Each structure stands twice: as structure tokens, then as C-alpha cells.
Amino acid sequence: DAMVIQNPRYQVTQFGKPVTLSCSQTLNHNVMYWYQQKSSQAPKLLFHYYDKDFNNEADTPDNFQSRRPNTSFCFLDIRSPGLGDAAMYLCATSRLGLAEAFFGQGTRLTVV
Amino acid sequence: GESVGLHLPTLSVQEGDNSIINCAYSNSASDYFIWYKQESGKGPQFIIDIRSNMDKRQGQRVTVLLNKTVKHLSLQIAATQPGDSAVYFCAVSNSGNTPLVFGKGTRLSVIA
């Protein structure tokens, strides 16, 4: 089945230690998104790609970076995780011009 | 910009009753609306969508109503089942060309 896959499902990292979350998709969608979702809150967009065109939300901290080496893969890099970065990170994809987003199962990040 | 709100953070219903979840949005240019269901520890799952040229759309046991005059949409779930217990988010976009903005979410609890 075509889908959005996030790895790992659970990630524990140390305060200040760089961490990378990964996302892959078999839907061949042009657009990929990273959302951050804290407990009992709505998903909040961090950034998105239209193909290789990167779009950063104005309030996304510089601590968060992303890479999209090809259509299928997208990475979220957190350079120096703080306790406030503990959250569920959701990757999603969509076709260009269609807002319906297909979500992965998320990676729950714990910072210790 | 867009802000999306929900009228109630929690909703409890008896199994077999109908559920109604509401959502308000602020940007009159928003023209695409989606309801997502998110179960604990999982990514949001598409339920139903509606475009601004419609005021009602029905799916299997679900109906979405859109009132553009007051910028309000609702999700109705018929004969609510225990498996419907989840957090429900509305999300809006402008012409499908902007990423989805999510509302705060309503937690639906079904009482058996």
C-alpha cells in the first residue's frame, strides 16, 4: 500500500544532542510537510517542500532544519534539542495544488 | 492569516447517539476544509473534506456542514461507536495551495 512511513516511532535523545527524524513516502507526492504536535495540541507546521523548494514557517526555531534529498525522503534535524522540543513530529505529503495531506504515524521524541 | 478554533475541547456521547463537533475559522478566503481523526499515538487520518462551493457533504456515517456566512463548519457522526473515540481536528486551506492550518481539536469520548 502507498503510504508515509516515519522512523523511528519513538526516539529518546539527550538534551543538546543532535537528532534526526526520517520520513519516506511511496505516494510520489510533490509536497512534504513536517508538523510538530505537543500534548493535547493541534499539529503546528514547521516547514514544507514543494519538490525541492523549501518553505520555512516564520516562527520555526533555527534549531530545526530539514533536508529533502529526493522525492521520497525527507529528514528533520534538531541541532540542539531542548526539553521544550519533546513532542510528536508528524510528516505528511500531498499533491501539488491539493491540500489534502496524508500523514505518517509520527515519531514521538523524548528529550532527557 | 488563518486561525481555526473549536467550540468545545471535549465531548462525551452515549454509544448509538449522534455526535456533532464544531469548528470556526477566521479567513474568508479559506475554501478547502478537512476533518481529521487522530487516535492516541497515531497520525491524523482523513475523514471527509468539503470545498467552499458546497454546504454539505456526506460520507459513511459522517456529514460535514459548511456555513461560509459565519465561517463555521461541523462534523456530524451518526450512531457513534466506541471506535469513534479519538481527537477530531478541522483543518483549512486556501485553494489547496497553502498548507493546512489545524484547529485545536475536540476529544470525543464514547460511553458504552
Chai-1 contact restraints between the chains, C-beta under 6 A:
chainA,res_idxA,chainB,res_idxB,connection_type,confidence,min_distance_angstrom,max_distance_angstrom,comment,restraint_id
A,A42,B,F102,contact,1.0,0.0,6.0,A-B,restraint_1
A,A42,B,K104,contact,1.0,0.0,6.0,A-B,restraint_2
A,A42,B,G105,contact,1.0,0.0,6.0,A-B,restraint_3
A,P43,B,F102,contact,1.0,0.0,6.0,A-B,restraint_4
A,L45,B,P99,contact,1.0,0.0,6.0,A-B,restraint_5
A,H48,B,P99,contact,1.0,0.0,6.0,A-B,restraint_6
A,L90,B,G43,contact,1.0,0.0,6.0,A-B,restraint_7
A,G97,B,G96,contact,1.0,0.0,6.0,A-B,restraint_8
A,L98,B,G96,contact,1.0,0.0,6.0,A-B,restraint_9
A,A99,B,Y32,contact,1.0,0.0,6.0,A-B,restraint_10
A,A99,B,S93,contact,1.0,0.0,6.0,A-B,restraint_11
A,A99,B,G96,contact,1.0,0.0,6.0,A-B,restraint_12
A,A99,B,L100,contact,1.0,0.0,6.0,A-B,restraint_13
A,A101,B,L100,contact,1.0,0.0,6.0,A-B,restraint_14
A,F103,B,G43,contact,1.0,0.0,6.0,A-B,restraint_15
A,F103,B,P44,contact,1.0,0.0,6.0,A-B,restraint_16
A,G104,B,G43,contact,1.0,0.0,6.0,A-B,restraint_17
A,Q105,B,K42,contact,1.0,0.0,6.0,A-B,restraint_18
A,Q105,B,G43,contact,1.0,0.0,6.0,A-B,restraint_19
A,G106,B,G43,contact,1.0,0.0,6.0,A-B,restraint_20
